[in-house]
Every structure is written in C-alpha cells, then in structure tokens.
Amino acid sequence: MSNRIDELLSSLRESDNLRKIPEVPEKDFIDLSGNDYLGLAADAARFEEEFLDLHHGRPLLFTSAASRLLSTRQDSHLAFEEELEEAYRRPTLLFNSGYHANVGVIGSLAAIPGTIFLADKLVHASIIDGLRLSGATFARFRHNDMASLAKLIERHGADCERVVVVTESVFSMDGDRAPIEELIRLKRSNPKVLLYIDEAHALGVFGPKGLGLTATPEINGMVDIMIGTLGKGAASSGAFVVCEGNMKEWILNTARSFIFSTALPPANVEWSRFMFGKLMEADDRRARLVRLSYEFRGLISRFSSNFGDFSKIAPVSTTQIVPLLTGSSAIALGVSRKLKDKGILALPIRRPTVPPGTERIRFSLHASLPDIDSFAKEIGEAITNFCQQQTW
C-alpha cells in the first residue's frame, strides 16, 4: 500500500498537481486568495471587544456536546435561526458548513420519490458529492445555458414528479452569475420545477443588506431552496438553508449530515449572529468592493492575452472573483510564485477543482484591500516577467 501511495503522489508531483497546506507568510502580503469578501474577518479585532461586552457575565460555551437533535445547548442556534428567518421571511435551518448543507439537503430531496436533479456543469463539489452520495437521479446542463437546461427538462420531465434545478448565484471559480430571472421564468412555465440556489459567494456582497442575489422580494419566494454559508462574507463558519416550513421539517428529519454531526459550538454561533448583523450594516463595504472589483477586472483583462488561446475561453467575471486562465498547472504555479515575490498572495487553482486545461489564478477581492492602483504595477510586472521567460 505504501509503495502504491508513493507512486500516486509522485504522479501528482510530476503533473504539478500535488497540494500542500499554505505556509503562514513571513511578511505582510496583499491577500487575493481568501473569501473574506467584506473584510470583516480582517477587521475582527475591531469587533472583538464589542462582542465580548455583549456576553459579559454569560459563559460562551465551546461545545454543544451533541447533535442538533440531541443537544440541550441550543439557545444560540435557535435565536440565530429566528433572526435569519426575520431577515429572509422564511424558515431557516443551521448546518455545520456549506458542504454539510449541500450534501445533507440534496440527500433529503433525493429521498422524495419521483425527484430528478438537473445541475449546472460548474456547481461546487459539495453539490456533486450530495448527488452521488445520495444515489440521486441527475443530469448536468451546460454552464448557464438555458437552452441546454430546457432540453433536459423536456427529456426527463415526463418521467418524474419534480425537477430540481441546481445552480449557484455566483460561481466560485469563474466569478460569473447564474441567469436567475431566466430560471424563474422557466420555473413559472413548468410546475414540476424547483429551484435550488447556492448563495455561498454572493452572501454579504449582493442583494438587499447583503442577503444574496435571491433575497429580493420578487425572487425570494420563487427559490425553493437557498443555501447560505457563513465562512466567507460573514467572517465566521457554518451554513444555513432557507426553505418552506414543511421542507425544513423534512430536512431536519432526513439530512444525514445534520442528524449525525455534533452541532456547532454555541460560542461560534453567537459570533455568527454578531457578524451577520455587521454584514447587513456593511453597505459602504459592499460599495467599495463593487468599485474595486470593476477596476481589477479591467486590470486583469489587459494581461490575459499573454496566455494565448486561453484568454479566448476565459469566463467573463462580473463579481469580486476574477480568474486568470493559464491552461496548465505548471504555468499557474509559476505565475503564483512571481506574484508572491511581489508581495501578492494569489494561489493557483488546479484539477480537480477546475477541469484540466482551465487551470488558473483565482483572484478573490475583498473590501479591505488598498486601492488597485497601489499594487497594479506589481501584478503587471509579475505576469509580464513570467511570460517573458517562457517559450510557448
């Protein structure tokens, strides 16, 4: 076994796909790899005293000691769910992570007879794992292609009771958005269609009070399942599902990742409640992030042609996630190293996170960044210097 593992690791190393946990930088870097979109985590020290004052004289429990269906330490969980329900005006249920939520909720839906799933080709791995682990019947439509989706509905719709269309509002690797209004029109035209939208990378950034792209009154009621995560824009950890009351009860009773996981520690949930409040008040940060993202997308577009044909297939980002396609793991690693030499942390994204041939640098912007002009020169020099050293 050990020899075989060594061979497999060697294969990953030779193809430039061997991963390691990043080291803590020895000096200050401009971080363009994390998902702290509003910069709330970067500014956590500013909020710490206020948070502790709110809980002065009350113990912050660091374990729930059991799962949600067993623990008696859930005052924090229930209070936060009530606050989320007030914000979204629909029932909510907390999960331990976005991965837990997607795997668990999809498993619950798959257990309802007569259900088929149609998932966008680029949905997150946690959604794909939920489909596979649950044994669900599913097919995948071309990315953001409503004609492709309509054909699949026509092909499979007659043989099922419900069609669950699964997508993300903001795609985590390409930075583009789902055509939500078109999906809603499709749902209105077919009573079998349910919409399942993961808002992981939109939460905090878009929508009223940062509640996501599906949180507007005209959209909220049309999305049957919404997944929100708390480890990105909300600067905490955990996740939640927004759905109707009977669906919440079904998920609570059937989602294995909910039933068989020790619940989040109350201290963590209290921090999530606190930071979620800050998120909803962060309109200034959202406005700054929109401006920075627009400027940065313009910057990267000027350098994408350095990577030849890959620039022609590059996704068109409209958000704070800006990819630079390189087309190979080796090139992505090389560009990342040049950026690091310039004091910029932007890590390579390789298979299996993205399909072979679409390896990239994924720039992830946040509101606490300095103005783009202050580090645009360094990014330009890093990319140019790397490309000048290559024989394409």
Contacts in CASP RR format, 6 or more apart in sequence:
PFRMAT RR
TARGET T0000
AUTHOR 0000-0000-0000
METHOD contacts of the structure
MODEL  1
MSNRIDELLSSLRESDNLRKIPEVPEKDFIDLSGNDYLGLAADAARFEEE
FLDLHHGRPLLFTSAASRLLSTRQDSHLAFEEELEEAYRRPTLLFNSGYH
ANVGVIGSLAAIPGTIFLADKLVHASIIDGLRLSGATFARFRHNDMASLA
KLIERHGADCERVVVVTESVFSMDGDRAPIEELIRLKRSNPKVLLYIDEA
HALGVFGPKGLGLTATPEINGMVDIMIGTLGKGAASSGAFVVCEGNMKEW
ILNTARSFIFSTALPPANVEWSRFMFGKLMEADDRRARLVRLSYEFRGLI
SRFSSNFGDFSKIAPVSTTQIVPLLTGSSAIALGVSRKLKDKGILALPIR
RPTVPPGTERIRFSLHASLPDIDSFAKEIGEAITNFCQQQTW
9 18 0 8 1.000
12 18 0 8 1.000
12 19 0 8 1.000
15 329 0 8 1.000
16 328 0 8 1.000
16 329 0 8 1.000
16 330 0 8 1.000
16 332 0 8 1.000
16 333 0 8 1.000
16 350 0 8 1.000
17 329 0 8 1.000
17 350 0 8 1.000
17 351 0 8 1.000
19 350 0 8 1.000
22 347 0 8 1.000
25 345 0 8 1.000
27 343 0 8 1.000
29 340 0 8 1.000
29 343 0 8 1.000
29 344 0 8 1.000
29 345 0 8 1.000
30 343 0 8 1.000
30 344 0 8 1.000
30 345 0 8 1.000
30 369 0 8 1.000
30 370 0 8 1.000
30 375 0 8 1.000
31 345 0 8 1.000
31 366 0 8 1.000
32 344 0 8 1.000
32 345 0 8 1.000
32 346 0 8 1.000
32 363 0 8 1.000
32 364 0 8 1.000
32 365 0 8 1.000
32 369 0 8 1.000
33 345 0 8 1.000
33 346 0 8 1.000
33 347 0 8 1.000
33 362 0 8 1.000
33 364 0 8 1.000
34 364 0 8 1.000
34 366 0 8 1.000
35 201 0 8 1.000
35 231 0 8 1.000
35 232 0 8 1.000
35 233 0 8 1.000
35 364 0 8 1.000
36 42 0 8 1.000
36 232 0 8 1.000
36 233 0 8 1.000
36 235 0 8 1.000
36 366 0 8 1.000
36 368 0 8 1.000
37 201 0 8 1.000
37 204 0 8 1.000
37 205 0 8 1.000
37 232 0 8 1.000
37 233 0 8 1.000
37 289 0 8 1.000
37 320 0 8 1.000
37 364 0 8 1.000
37 365 0 8 1.000
37 366 0 8 1.000
37 367 0 8 1.000
38 204 0 8 1.000
38 205 0 8 1.000
38 233 0 8 1.000
38 235 0 8 1.000
38 279 0 8 1.000
38 282 0 8 1.000
38 285 0 8 1.000
38 286 0 8 1.000
38 289 0 8 1.000
38 366 0 8 1.000
38 367 0 8 1.000
38 368 0 8 1.000
39 233 0 8 1.000
39 235 0 8 1.000
39 285 0 8 1.000
39 366 0 8 1.000
39 367 0 8 1.000
39 368 0 8 1.000
40 47 0 8 1.000
40 233 0 8 1.000
40 234 0 8 1.000
40 235 0 8 1.000
40 275 0 8 1.000
40 278 0 8 1.000
40 279 0 8 1.000
40 282 0 8 1.000
40 285 0 8 1.000
41 235 0 8 1.000
42 366 0 8 1.000
42 368 0 8 1.000
43 368 0 8 1.000
44 235 0 8 1.000
47 274 0 8 1.000
47 275 0 8 1.000
47 278 0 8 1.000
50 274 0 8 1.000
51 270 0 8 1.000
51 271 0 8 1.000
51 274 0 8 1.000
54 274 0 8 1.000
55 270 0 8 1.000
60 266 0 8 1.000
60 267 0 8 1.000
60 270 0 8 1.000
61 73 0 8 1.000
61 265 0 8 1.000
61 266 0 8 1.000
61 267 0 8 1.000
62 265 0 8 1.000
62 266 0 8 1.000
62 267 0 8 1.000
63 73 0 8 1.000
63 262 0 8 1.000
63 265 0 8 1.000
64 71 0 8 1.000
64 73 0 8 1.000
64 74 0 8 1.000
64 77 0 8 1.000
64 262 0 8 1.000
64 263 0 8 1.000
64 264 0 8 1.000
64 265 0 8 1.000
64 266 0 8 1.000
65 71 0 8 1.000
65 73 0 8 1.000
65 262 0 8 1.000
66 72 0 8 1.000
66 73 0 8 1.000
66 262 0 8 1.000
66 263 0 8 1.000
67 258 0 8 1.000
67 259 0 8 1.000
67 260 0 8 1.000
67 261 0 8 1.000
67 262 0 8 1.000
67 263 0 8 1.000
68 74 0 8 1.000
68 77 0 8 1.000
68 94 0 8 1.000
68 252 0 8 1.000
68 258 0 8 1.000
68 259 0 8 1.000
68 263 0 8 1.000
69 252 0 8 1.000
69 259 0 8 1.000
71 262 0 8 1.000
71 263 0 8 1.000
73 263 0 8 1.000
73 266 0 8 1.000
74 263 0 8 1.000
74 266 0 8 1.000
75 266 0 8 1.000
76 266 0 8 1.000
76 269 0 8 1.000
76 270 0 8 1.000
76 273 0 8 1.000
77 94 0 8 1.000
77 263 0 8 1.000
77 264 0 8 1.000
77 266 0 8 1.000
77 269 0 8 1.000
79 273 0 8 1.000
80 94 0 8 1.000
80 269 0 8 1.000
80 272 0 8 1.000
80 273 0 8 1.000
80 276 0 8 1.000
81 92 0 8 1.000
81 93 0 8 1.000
81 94 0 8 1.000
81 240 0 8 1.000
83 273 0 8 1.000
83 276 0 8 1.000
84 92 0 8 1.000
84 240 0 8 1.000
84 242 0 8 1.000
84 276 0 8 1.000
85 91 0 8 1.000
85 92 0 8 1.000
87 209 0 8 1.000
87 211 0 8 1.000
87 280 0 8 1.000
88 211 0 8 1.000
88 215 0 8 1.000
88 220 0 8 1.000
88 226 0 8 1.000
88 242 0 8 1.000
89 220 0 8 1.000
90 220 0 8 1.000
90 221 0 8 1.000
90 242 0 8 1.000
90 243 0 8 1.000
90 244 0 8 1.000
90 245 0 8 1.000
91 242 0 8 1.000
91 243 0 8 1.000
91 244 0 8 1.000
91 245 0 8 1.000
91 247 0 8 1.000
91 248 0 8 1.000
92 240 0 8 1.000
92 241 0 8 1.000
92 242 0 8 1.000
92 243 0 8 1.000
92 248 0 8 1.000
93 240 0 8 1.000
93 241 0 8 1.000
93 243 0 8 1.000
93 248 0 8 1.000
93 251 0 8 1.000
93 252 0 8 1.000
93 258 0 8 1.000
94 238 0 8 1.000
94 239 0 8 1.000
94 240 0 8 1.000
94 263 0 8 1.000
94 264 0 8 1.000
94 269 0 8 1.000
95 101 0 8 1.000
95 104 0 8 1.000
95 238 0 8 1.000
95 239 0 8 1.000
95 240 0 8 1.000
95 241 0 8 1.000
95 255 0 8 1.000
95 257 0 8 1.000
95 258 0 8 1.000
96 237 0 8 1.000
96 238 0 8 1.000
96 239 0 8 1.000
96 257 0 8 1.000
96 261 0 8 1.000
96 263 0 8 1.000
96 264 0 8 1.000
97 229 0 8 1.000
97 237 0 8 1.000
97 238 0 8 1.000
97 239 0 8 1.000
98 126 0 8 1.000
98 200 0 8 1.000
98 227 0 8 1.000
98 228 0 8 1.000
98 229 0 8 1.000
98 238 0 8 1.000
98 239 0 8 1.000
99 126 0 8 1.000
99 129 0 8 1.000
99 257 0 8 1.000
100 238 0 8 1.000
100 239 0 8 1.000
100 257 0 8 1.000
100 258 0 8 1.000
100 261 0 8 1.000
101 126 0 8 1.000
101 227 0 8 1.000
101 228 0 8 1.000
101 229 0 8 1.000
101 239 0 8 1.000
101 240 0 8 1.000
101 241 0 8 1.000
101 257 0 8 1.000
102 124 0 8 1.000
102 126 0 8 1.000
102 127 0 8 1.000
102 129 0 8 1.000
102 130 0 8 1.000
102 198 0 8 1.000
102 227 0 8 1.000
103 126 0 8 1.000
103 129 0 8 1.000
103 130 0 8 1.000
103 133 0 8 1.000
103 134 0 8 1.000
103 256 0 8 1.000
103 257 0 8 1.000
104 130 0 8 1.000
104 134 0 8 1.000
104 251 0 8 1.000
104 255 0 8 1.000
104 256 0 8 1.000
104 257 0 8 1.000
104 258 0 8 1.000
105 196 0 8 1.000
105 225 0 8 1.000
105 227 0 8 1.000
105 241 0 8 1.000
105 251 0 8 1.000
105 255 0 8 1.000
106 117 0 8 1.000
106 127 0 8 1.000
106 130 0 8 1.000
106 131 0 8 1.000
106 134 0 8 1.000
106 136 0 8 1.000
106 166 0 8 1.000
106 196 0 8 1.000
107 130 0 8 1.000
107 133 0 8 1.000
107 134 0 8 1.000
107 136 0 8 1.000
107 254 0 8 1.000
107 255 0 8 1.000
107 256 0 8 1.000
108 250 0 8 1.000
108 251 0 8 1.000
108 254 0 8 1.000
108 255 0 8 1.000
109 115 0 8 1.000
109 117 0 8 1.000
109 136 0 8 1.000
109 164 0 8 1.000
109 196 0 8 1.000
109 225 0 8 1.000
110 117 0 8 1.000
110 130 0 8 1.000
110 131 0 8 1.000
110 134 0 8 1.000
110 135 0 8 1.000
110 136 0 8 1.000
110 137 0 8 1.000
111 134 0 8 1.000
111 254 0 8 1.000
112 162 0 8 1.000
112 250 0 8 1.000
113 161 0 8 1.000
114 160 0 8 1.000
114 161 0 8 1.000
114 162 0 8 1.000
115 136 0 8 1.000
115 137 0 8 1.000
115 160 0 8 1.000
115 161 0 8 1.000
115 162 0 8 1.000
115 164 0 8 1.000
116 136 0 8 1.000
116 137 0 8 1.000
116 138 0 8 1.000
116 139 0 8 1.000
116 156 0 8 1.000
116 157 0 8 1.000
116 159 0 8 1.000
116 160 0 8 1.000
116 162 0 8 1.000
116 163 0 8 1.000
116 164 0 8 1.000
117 131 0 8 1.000
117 136 0 8 1.000
117 137 0 8 1.000
117 138 0 8 1.000
117 139 0 8 1.000
117 163 0 8 1.000
117 164 0 8 1.000
117 165 0 8 1.000
117 166 0 8 1.000
118 138 0 8 1.000
118 139 0 8 1.000
118 140 0 8 1.000
118 141 0 8 1.000
118 149 0 8 1.000
118 152 0 8 1.000
118 153 0 8 1.000
118 156 0 8 1.000
118 163 0 8 1.000
118 164 0 8 1.000
118 165 0 8 1.000
118 166 0 8 1.000
119 127 0 8 1.000
119 128 0 8 1.000
119 131 0 8 1.000
119 138 0 8 1.000
119 139 0 8 1.000
119 140 0 8 1.000
119 141 0 8 1.000
119 165 0 8 1.000
119 166 0 8 1.000
119 167 0 8 1.000
120 140 0 8 1.000
120 141 0 8 1.000
120 143 0 8 1.000
120 144 0 8 1.000
120 166 0 8 1.000
120 167 0 8 1.000
120 168 0 8 1.000
120 178 0 8 1.000
121 140 0 8 1.000
121 141 0 8 1.000
121 142 0 8 1.000
121 143 0 8 1.000
122 143 0 8 1.000
122 168 0 8 1.000
122 171 0 8 1.000
122 173 0 8 1.000
122 174 0 8 1.000
123 166 0 8 1.000
123 167 0 8 1.000
123 168 0 8 1.000
123 198 0 8 1.000
124 168 0 8 1.000
124 172 0 8 1.000
124 198 0 8 1.000
124 200 0 8 1.000
125 352 0 8 1.000
125 353 0 8 1.000
127 166 0 8 1.000
127 198 0 8 1.000
130 136 0 8 1.000
131 138 0 8 1.000
137 160 0 8 1.000
139 152 0 8 1.000
139 156 0 8 1.000
141 148 0 8 1.000
141 149 0 8 1.000
141 152 0 8 1.000
142 148 0 8 1.000
143 171 0 8 1.000
143 174 0 8 1.000
144 176 0 8 1.000
144 178 0 8 1.000
144 179 0 8 1.000
146 179 0 8 1.000
146 182 0 8 1.000
146 183 0 8 1.000
146 186 0 8 1.000
149 165 0 8 1.000
149 186 0 8 1.000
150 186 0 8 1.000
153 163 0 8 1.000
153 186 0 8 1.000
153 190 0 8 1.000
153 192 0 8 1.000
153 193 0 8 1.000
156 163 0 8 1.000
157 163 0 8 1.000
157 192 0 8 1.000
160 192 0 8 1.000
161 192 0 8 1.000
162 192 0 8 1.000
162 193 0 8 1.000
162 194 0 8 1.000
163 190 0 8 1.000
163 192 0 8 1.000
163 193 0 8 1.000
163 194 0 8 1.000
164 194 0 8 1.000
164 195 0 8 1.000
164 196 0 8 1.000
164 224 0 8 1.000
164 225 0 8 1.000
165 183 0 8 1.000
165 186 0 8 1.000
165 187 0 8 1.000
165 193 0 8 1.000
165 194 0 8 1.000
165 195 0 8 1.000
165 196 0 8 1.000
166 196 0 8 1.000
166 197 0 8 1.000
166 198 0 8 1.000
167 178 0 8 1.000
167 183 0 8 1.000
167 196 0 8 1.000
167 197 0 8 1.000
167 198 0 8 1.000
168 178 0 8 1.000
168 197 0 8 1.000
168 198 0 8 1.000
168 199 0 8 1.000
168 200 0 8 1.000
168 201 0 8 1.000
169 177 0 8 1.000
169 178 0 8 1.000
169 180 0 8 1.000
169 197 0 8 1.000
169 198 0 8 1.000
169 199 0 8 1.000
169 201 0 8 1.000
169 202 0 8 1.000
169 206 0 8 1.000
169 212 0 8 1.000
169 213 0 8 1.000
169 214 0 8 1.000
170 176 0 8 1.000
170 177 0 8 1.000
170 178 0 8 1.000
170 199 0 8 1.000
170 200 0 8 1.000
170 201 0 8 1.000
170 202 0 8 1.000
170 205 0 8 1.000
170 206 0 8 1.000
170 213 0 8 1.000
170 319 0 8 1.000
170 321 0 8 1.000
171 177 0 8 1.000
171 178 0 8 1.000
171 201 0 8 1.000
171 315 0 8 1.000
171 321 0 8 1.000
172 200 0 8 1.000
172 201 0 8 1.000
172 321 0 8 1.000
173 315 0 8 1.000
173 321 0 8 1.000
173 323 0 8 1.000
173 349 0 8 1.000
173 353 0 8 1.000
173 354 0 8 1.000
173 360 0 8 1.000
173 362 0 8 1.000
174 315 0 8 1.000
174 317 0 8 1.000
174 321 0 8 1.000
174 323 0 8 1.000
175 201 0 8 1.000
175 315 0 8 1.000
175 317 0 8 1.000
175 318 0 8 1.000
175 319 0 8 1.000
175 320 0 8 1.000
175 321 0 8 1.000
175 322 0 8 1.000
175 323 0 8 1.000
176 315 0 8 1.000
176 316 0 8 1.000
176 317 0 8 1.000
176 318 0 8 1.000
176 319 0 8 1.000
177 202 0 8 1.000
177 213 0 8 1.000
177 318 0 8 1.000
177 319 0 8 1.000
178 197 0 8 1.000
180 197 0 8 1.000
180 213 0 8 1.000
180 214 0 8 1.000
180 219 0 8 1.000
181 219 0 8 1.000
183 195 0 8 1.000
184 195 0 8 1.000
184 219 0 8 1.000
184 222 0 8 1.000
186 193 0 8 1.000
187 193 0 8 1.000
187 194 0 8 1.000
187 195 0 8 1.000
187 222 0 8 1.000
188 222 0 8 1.000
194 224 0 8 1.000
194 225 0 8 1.000
195 222 0 8 1.000
195 223 0 8 1.000
195 224 0 8 1.000
195 225 0 8 1.000
196 223 0 8 1.000
196 224 0 8 1.000
196 225 0 8 1.000
196 227 0 8 1.000
197 214 0 8 1.000
197 223 0 8 1.000
197 225 0 8 1.000
197 226 0 8 1.000
197 227 0 8 1.000
198 226 0 8 1.000
198 227 0 8 1.000
198 228 0 8 1.000
199 212 0 8 1.000
199 213 0 8 1.000
199 214 0 8 1.000
199 226 0 8 1.000
199 227 0 8 1.000
199 228 0 8 1.000
199 229 0 8 1.000
200 227 0 8 1.000
200 228 0 8 1.000
200 229 0 8 1.000
200 232 0 8 1.000
200 239 0 8 1.000
201 232 0 8 1.000
201 319 0 8 1.000
201 321 0 8 1.000
202 212 0 8 1.000
202 213 0 8 1.000
202 319 0 8 1.000
203 210 0 8 1.000
203 211 0 8 1.000
203 212 0 8 1.000
203 228 0 8 1.000
203 229 0 8 1.000
203 230 0 8 1.000
203 232 0 8 1.000
203 233 0 8 1.000
203 234 0 8 1.000
203 279 0 8 1.000
204 210 0 8 1.000
204 211 0 8 1.000
204 212 0 8 1.000
204 233 0 8 1.000
204 234 0 8 1.000
204 279 0 8 1.000
204 282 0 8 1.000
204 286 0 8 1.000
205 212 0 8 1.000
205 233 0 8 1.000
205 286 0 8 1.000
205 289 0 8 1.000
205 319 0 8 1.000
205 320 0 8 1.000
206 212 0 8 1.000
206 213 0 8 1.000
206 286 0 8 1.000
206 319 0 8 1.000
207 213 0 8 1.000
207 215 0 8 1.000
207 216 0 8 1.000
208 215 0 8 1.000
208 216 0 8 1.000
209 215 0 8 1.000
209 279 0 8 1.000
209 280 0 8 1.000
209 281 0 8 1.000
209 283 0 8 1.000
210 279 0 8 1.000
210 280 0 8 1.000
210 282 0 8 1.000
210 286 0 8 1.000
211 280 0 8 1.000
213 219 0 8 1.000
214 220 0 8 1.000
214 223 0 8 1.000
214 226 0 8 1.000
220 226 0 8 1.000
223 242 0 8 1.000
224 243 0 8 1.000
224 244 0 8 1.000
224 247 0 8 1.000
225 241 0 8 1.000
225 242 0 8 1.000
225 243 0 8 1.000
225 247 0 8 1.000
226 241 0 8 1.000
226 242 0 8 1.000
226 243 0 8 1.000
227 239 0 8 1.000
227 240 0 8 1.000
227 241 0 8 1.000
227 242 0 8 1.000
228 239 0 8 1.000
228 240 0 8 1.000
228 241 0 8 1.000
228 242 0 8 1.000
229 238 0 8 1.000
229 239 0 8 1.000
230 236 0 8 1.000
230 237 0 8 1.000
230 238 0 8 1.000
230 239 0 8 1.000
230 240 0 8 1.000
230 272 0 8 1.000
230 275 0 8 1.000
230 276 0 8 1.000
231 237 0 8 1.000
231 238 0 8 1.000
233 279 0 8 1.000
234 272 0 8 1.000
234 275 0 8 1.000
234 276 0 8 1.000
234 279 0 8 1.000
235 275 0 8 1.000
235 278 0 8 1.000
235 279 0 8 1.000
236 268 0 8 1.000
236 271 0 8 1.000
236 272 0 8 1.000
236 275 0 8 1.000
236 276 0 8 1.000
237 264 0 8 1.000
237 268 0 8 1.000
237 272 0 8 1.000
238 264 0 8 1.000
238 268 0 8 1.000
238 272 0 8 1.000
241 248 0 8 1.000
241 251 0 8 1.000
243 251 0 8 1.000
251 258 0 8 1.000
252 258 0 8 1.000
253 259 0 8 1.000
264 272 0 8 1.000
282 367 0 8 1.000
285 367 0 8 1.000
286 367 0 8 1.000
288 367 0 8 1.000
289 320 0 8 1.000
289 365 0 8 1.000
289 366 0 8 1.000
289 367 0 8 1.000
292 320 0 8 1.000
292 365 0 8 1.000
292 367 0 8 1.000
292 369 0 8 1.000
292 371 0 8 1.000
292 372 0 8 1.000
293 319 0 8 1.000
293 320 0 8 1.000
293 322 0 8 1.000
293 365 0 8 1.000
295 372 0 8 1.000
296 322 0 8 1.000
296 363 0 8 1.000
296 365 0 8 1.000
296 372 0 8 1.000
297 317 0 8 1.000
297 322 0 8 1.000
299 372 0 8 1.000
299 376 0 8 1.000
299 379 0 8 1.000
299 380 0 8 1.000
300 322 0 8 1.000
300 324 0 8 1.000
300 363 0 8 1.000
300 379 0 8 1.000
303 324 0 8 1.000
303 379 0 8 1.000
303 380 0 8 1.000
303 383 0 8 1.000
303 384 0 8 1.000
304 310 0 8 1.000
304 311 0 8 1.000
304 314 0 8 1.000
304 324 0 8 1.000
304 325 0 8 1.000
305 311 0 8 1.000
306 383 0 8 1.000
306 384 0 8 1.000
306 387 0 8 1.000
307 324 0 8 1.000
307 325 0 8 1.000
307 326 0 8 1.000
307 327 0 8 1.000
307 331 0 8 1.000
307 387 0 8 1.000
308 392 0 8 1.000
310 325 0 8 1.000
310 326 0 8 1.000
310 327 0 8 1.000
310 357 0 8 1.000
311 325 0 8 1.000
313 325 0 8 1.000
313 358 0 8 1.000
314 323 0 8 1.000
314 324 0 8 1.000
314 325 0 8 1.000
315 323 0 8 1.000
315 325 0 8 1.000
317 323 0 8 1.000
320 364 0 8 1.000
320 365 0 8 1.000
320 366 0 8 1.000
321 362 0 8 1.000
321 363 0 8 1.000
321 364 0 8 1.000
321 365 0 8 1.000
322 362 0 8 1.000
322 363 0 8 1.000
322 364 0 8 1.000
322 365 0 8 1.000
323 349 0 8 1.000
323 360 0 8 1.000
323 361 0 8 1.000
323 362 0 8 1.000
323 363 0 8 1.000
324 335 0 8 1.000
324 360 0 8 1.000
324 361 0 8 1.000
324 362 0 8 1.000
324 363 0 8 1.000
324 383 0 8 1.000
325 358 0 8 1.000
325 359 0 8 1.000
325 360 0 8 1.000
326 332 0 8 1.000
326 335 0 8 1.000
326 348 0 8 1.000
326 359 0 8 1.000
326 360 0 8 1.000
326 361 0 8 1.000
327 357 0 8 1.000
327 358 0 8 1.000
327 359 0 8 1.000
327 360 0 8 1.000
328 357 0 8 1.000
328 359 0 8 1.000
329 348 0 8 1.000
329 350 0 8 1.000
329 351 0 8 1.000
329 359 0 8 1.000
331 359 0 8 1.000
331 386 0 8 1.000
331 390 0 8 1.000
332 348 0 8 1.000
332 349 0 8 1.000
332 350 0 8 1.000
332 359 0 8 1.000
332 360 0 8 1.000
332 361 0 8 1.000
333 348 0 8 1.000
334 348 0 8 1.000
334 386 0 8 1.000
335 348 0 8 1.000
335 361 0 8 1.000
335 382 0 8 1.000
335 383 0 8 1.000
335 386 0 8 1.000
336 346 0 8 1.000
336 347 0 8 1.000
336 348 0 8 1.000
336 361 0 8 1.000
338 382 0 8 1.000
338 383 0 8 1.000
338 385 0 8 1.000
338 386 0 8 1.000
339 345 0 8 1.000
339 346 0 8 1.000
339 361 0 8 1.000
339 378 0 8 1.000
339 379 0 8 1.000
339 382 0 8 1.000
339 383 0 8 1.000
341 382 0 8 1.000
342 375 0 8 1.000
342 378 0 8 1.000
342 379 0 8 1.000
342 381 0 8 1.000
342 382 0 8 1.000
343 378 0 8 1.000
344 375 0 8 1.000
344 378 0 8 1.000
344 379 0 8 1.000
344 382 0 8 1.000
346 361 0 8 1.000
346 362 0 8 1.000
346 363 0 8 1.000
347 361 0 8 1.000
347 362 0 8 1.000
348 359 0 8 1.000
348 360 0 8 1.000
348 361 0 8 1.000
349 359 0 8 1.000
349 360 0 8 1.000
349 361 0 8 1.000
349 362 0 8 1.000
350 359 0 8 1.000
351 357 0 8 1.000
351 359 0 8 1.000
354 360 0 8 1.000
END
